[in-house]
Amino acid sequence: MLAVSWYNVGMYMRKTKRTNKDGSTTAYLQLAHNERRPATGNPVAKVIWKFGREDSVDKDALRRLIQSIARVLDPEDQIAVEMGIELGSISIESDKSLGGSWALDQFWTKLGIRSAFEELLRERQFEAPVERAVFAMTANRALAPSSKLAMEDWVENDVCIDGLGQVQVHQLYRAMDLLVENHEHVQERVFFSMANLLNLEVDLIYFDTTSTYFEVDPDPDEQEELRRAGYSKDHRPDLLQVVIGLAVTRDGIPVRCWVWPGNTCDMEVIAQVNKDLTSWRLGRVITVVDRGFSSAANLRRLQRAGGHYIAGERMRADVKTVEEALARPGRYKPVKENLEIKEIVVGDGEARVRYVLARNPLEAQRDRQRRERTLAELREELKRLKSVTGEEHTKAVCKVVTSKRFGKYLMLDARNFPRIDQNKVKKEARLDGKYLLRISDDTLSPEDVALGYKQLLEVEDAFRTLKSTLDLRPMYHRVSDRIRAHVLLCWLALLLVRVAETQVGDTWPRIRTQLERIRIVEVDAPEGKIVQRTNIAPAQKHILSRLGVAEPKKIREIILKSKVRA
């Protein structure tokens, strides 16, 4: 007789066979368990229940019996029974994100950043994977911003970075030092590689500055090189800061960054920016400044520093040239969707000023609708004031007259009661959807002027991405070179992010969410281990296709009985 165990537990299904007189065999099924003989210690099968001939067993009844028994088991035990596997024989050893780091790594290589570092390292002897460490810190900014200390755990447990299974903090700091030492070479190499690969238009570069602050208190025993008190664009004058400059293309791709002491004035850096970019054989570097910077004194200082500018004018400043520009007749020329322009020259000789008046028809409609809602609320408020008397009336009148929303539409009548001034309403309506731009470069076309000012929004958006999505601030570094390295890493991350956004046509947070759903898992089974990525959904396929990035291999590694296949 032959006994076969269907499932290796205390009890099992036992099959016995009997040979018939005609030479055929008949199988019988029994529920049994093994008992050891006291004398010999050998196991012997003890039959608990006989089911009879195998070919006549009621299999539906057996299924009902199995289901009935399974009800007393834990869910995982039920699955093990149904699959016919030993409980605990299969386990997931690790589960890491793959898609985001994979896509960024492909860009990192395509843009020549990897080869730039490999070229630098060719003459040096480093035991640590410096290039991989710099990439890991850059990817961390884009995917899951954290401190350098926390990156040890992130690399080991949370993300899959090819060529880097582990990294230590001191290796990260050494990589940061190398980045700072060679930042000129790295930035220039990346720029030209990227310009060729992406076919960027680099005849016109826009420049702007921002500041970022530190949560670390100043050290009285330490000479502060970068961390200084200055004008805070983050509205944190109580904290030390640095000033960061960013140059972007027409497409909003950041091609270079700078770091200066926190007390640096914008005027002081223009000459250096022009000098640094001259060697890159760029056409023109235009500093785009917003209305808060565009005083006549500031613009004169900027020009003396050797820079051309596009400056937004304050539309409600009652400046003679602004009023004259707004009053000039002429037709608007369409430039692109929701953008029309009109070139205007005011004055002669040294007093000559060149303007471009830009108009957004869609924004004009929104301005009109907002004003109509405001005026409707104002009429209701003025009606209510008529029923208020005494001190309450005086306070209510003062409040409405000084209101930013209501005050610009009001005048006081002979009784000092506020009423709507229709001339002021018409004056505001004249500004609907418009912005006025002042230009110092006569060779710059009106179209490039209007589009260039819109790029100020791109630069500002880049700064917002640096500060929020990439967690530029707050910084906790003290050493100046580490501060520079941190900003450079954020710039590299911003570069990769902007390229991704441009090619996909979507925001990085949404792209990142989809890519991070591509995971890689390591499964341990009795036969060995397998490292495999999850299936790629249609949305993820679309993103990878738009990025021009191949899908990562499905099976990354197989380990069978001490043999490795990749």
C-alpha positions, 0 to 999 in steps of 0.5 A, spaced: 500 500 500 502 507 498 500 513 503 500 520 500 500 526 504 496 532 501 497 537 506 503 536 511 499 537 518 498 533 524 492 529 520 492 528 513 488 524 507 491 517 506 490 514 499 491 506 499 491 502 493 488 494 493 490 490 487 484 486 484 484 479 481 484 481 474 490 486 475 486 492 476 487 497 482 482 500 486 484 506 491 481 508 497 481 514 501 482 515 509 483 520 514 489 519 518 494 521 523 501 518 525 503 516 531 509 513 534 510 506 537 513 507 544 517 501 543 521 503 536 519 510 535 517 509 528 511 513 526 505 509 524 498 511 520 492 511 525 486 511 521 480 516 523 475 515 518 474 511 512 471 515 506 471 508 501 473 508 494 476 514 491 472 513 485 465 513 489 467 519 494 462 525 494 467 530 492 462 536 493 461 533 500 468 533 501 468 541 499 463 542 504 467 539 509 473 543 508 469 549 508 466 548 514 473 546 517 476 553 514 471 557 518 475 556 524 482 558 521 485 565 520 484 568 513 491 567 512 491 560 514 484 559 509 488 561 503 494 557 505 489 551 505 486 553 498 493 554 495 496 548 498 502 551 501 505 551 507 503 557 512 509 562 512 513 559 506 512 565 502 513 572 504 515 579 502 522 581 504 521 588 501 517 593 498 520 600 495 518 605 490 521 605 483 517 609 478 519 616 480 527 614 481 527 610 475 524 616 470 529 621 474 535 617 473 533 616 465 533 624 465 539 624 469 543 620 464 540 623 458 541 630 460 549 628 461 549 629 468 551 622 470 557 623 465 559 630 467 560 627 474 563 620 471 568 625 467 570 629 474 571 622 478 575 619 472 582 622 475 580 621 482 580 615 487 573 614 491 571 608 494 564 611 495 559 612 489 559 619 489 555 620 482 550 615 485 550 619 492 549 626 488 543 623 484 540 620 490 540 627 494 537 630 487 531 625 487 530 625 494 528 633 493 523 631 488 520 625 491 520 625 498 524 631 501 528 629 507 534 631 511 541 628 509 541 624 516 534 621 514 536 619 507 540 613 510 534 610 511 530 612 505 535 609 500 535 603 504 528 601 505 524 606 501 526 607 494 530 603 489 536 607 486 540 603 481 547 602 483 546 604 490 543 599 495 546 603 501 549 610 503 552 613 509 551 620 511 559 622 511 558 619 503 553 624 502 557 630 505 563 628 501 559 628 495 556 635 496 563 637 497 565 635 490 559 638 487 560 645 490 568 644 488 566 643 481 559 646 480 561 651 474 563 645 470 557 641 472 552 647 470 555 649 464 556 641 462 549 640 463 546 646 460 549 645 453 547 638 453 540 639 455 540 645 450 542 640 445 537 634 447 531 639 448 533 643 442 532 649 447 531 656 445 537 660 449 537 666 445 534 670 451 534 668 458 530 671 464 533 672 471 530 673 478 532 672 485 529 670 491 531 669 498 530 663 503 531 663 511 534 658 516 531 655 522 538 655 525 541 660 530 547 664 528 553 661 532 557 667 535 564 664 534 563 663 527 564 667 521 558 668 517 559 668 510 552 667 507 547 667 512 546 674 513 540 679 515 537 682 509 530 684 505 526 677 506 522 675 500 519 670 505 516 675 510 521 673 515 526 679 517 527 675 524 531 670 521 538 669 517 537 668 510 541 667 503 539 670 496 538 665 490 538 667 483 535 663 477 536 664 470 530 660 466 529 659 458 523 661 455 520 655 456 521 656 464 527 651 464 532 653 469 539 653 466 543 656 472 543 658 479 547 662 484 547 663 491 549 670 495 549 672 502 543 674 505 544 682 505 546 682 497 542 687 493 539 685 486 543 691 483 549 688 486 549 681 482 547 683 475 554 684 473 556 677 475 550 674 472 552 677 465 559 675 466 558 668 468 553 667 462 557 671 457 562 665 456 556 660 455 555 664 448 548 666 450 544 671 446 541 676 451 540 676 458 534 680 460 532 681 468 525 681 469 522 685 475 515 686 477 512 692 479 515 692 486 522 693 484 520 698 478 522 704 481 526 709 476 532 709 481 532 701 481 532 701 473 537 706 473 542 702 477 540 696 474 542 699 467 549 702 470 550 694 472 550 693 465 543 689 464 537 690 460 530 689 463 523 688 462 519 692 468 512 691 470 509 698 471 504 700 477 498 702 473 495 706 479 501 710 480 499 716 477 505 717 473 505 722 467 508 717 462 504 711 465 498 715 464 500 717 457 501 710 455 494 708 457 491 714 453 495 712 446 490 710 441 492 704 437 490 696 435 492 690 439 496 685 436 494 678 438 500 674 440 498 668 443 491 665 446 489 670 451 494 675 449 494 682 445 499 687 445 500 694 443 507 698 442 508 705 445 513 710 445 513 716 450 517 722 450 523 724 446 531 724 447 533 722 454 526 722 456 524 717 451 521 711 454 519 704 450 512 701 453 508 695 451 501 695 453 499 687 454 492 685 454 489 679 456 481 678 454 479 673 458 482 676 464 479 683 462 472 679 463 474 676 470 476 683 472 469 686 470 465 681 473 469 682 479 468 689 479 461 688 478 460 684 484 464 688 488 460 694 486 453 690 488 456 689 495 458 696 495 451 699 494 448 694 499 453 697 504 451 704 502 444 703 503 445 700 510 449 706 512 443 710 511 440 707 517 446 707 522 446 713 526 451 716 531 458 713 533 456 707 529 455 711 523 462 714 523 465 708 525 462 704 519 463 710 514 471 710 516 471 702 515 468 703 508 472 709 505 478 706 508 477 699 505 481 696 499 476 693 496 471 699 496 475 705 497 477 706 490 470 707 488 468 712 493 468 719 494 465 724 499 459 728 498 457 735 501 455 731 507 461 727 508 457 721 506 460 716 501 457 715 494 460 711 488 464 716 483 463 713 476 469 717 474 473 712 478 469 706 476 471 708 469 478 709 470 478 702 473 475 699 468 480 702 463 485 697 466 481 691 465 486 685 463 492 690 462 499 690 464 504 695 462 511 693 461 517 698 460 523 696 456 530 698 456 532 694 450 530 697 443 532 690 439 527 686 443 521 685 439 514 687 443 512 679 442 518 677 446 517 683 451 510 680 453 512 673 453 518 675 457 514 678 462 510 672 463 516 668 464 517 672 470 511 668 472 515 662 470 521 664 474 516 665 480 513 658 479 520 655 479 521 659 486 515 656 489 516 649 487 523 650 490 520 652 496 514 648 497 515 641 492 522 641 493 523 643 500 528 648 499 526 652 506 527 652 511 535 650 511 538 647 517 545 647 514 551 652 517 557 651 513 557 655 507 559 650 502 553 645 505 548 651 504 551 652 496 551 644 495 543 644 498 541 649 493 545 646 487 541 639 489 535 643 489 536 646 482 538 639 479 531 637 482 528 643 479 531 642 472 529 634 472 522 636 474 521 642 469 523 637 464 518 632 466 512 637 466 514 640 459 514 633 456 508 630 460 504 637 460 502 636 467 504 638 474 510 634 477 506 632 484 501 629 479 506 626 475 510 623 481 503 620 484 502 616 478 510 614 478 511 612 485 505 607 484 510 603 480 513 599 486 518 593 486 518 587 491 522 582 493 518 575 494 522 570 498 519 562 497 521 555 498 524 555 491 528 562 492 527 569 491 524 574 486 525 581 485 519 584 481 516 590 479 508 591 479 504 592 473 504 598 470 497 602 469 495 605 463 496 612 466 503 610 468 504 608 461 502 614 458 507 618 462 513 614 461 511 614 453 511 622 454 517 622 457 521 618 452 523 613 458 523 605 457 519 601 462 523 598 467 524 591 467 519 587 470 523 581 473 529 585 476 532 579 479 531 571 480 535 567 486 534 560 485 538 555 490 544 559 490 544 561 483 543 568 481 539 570 474 538 577 472 
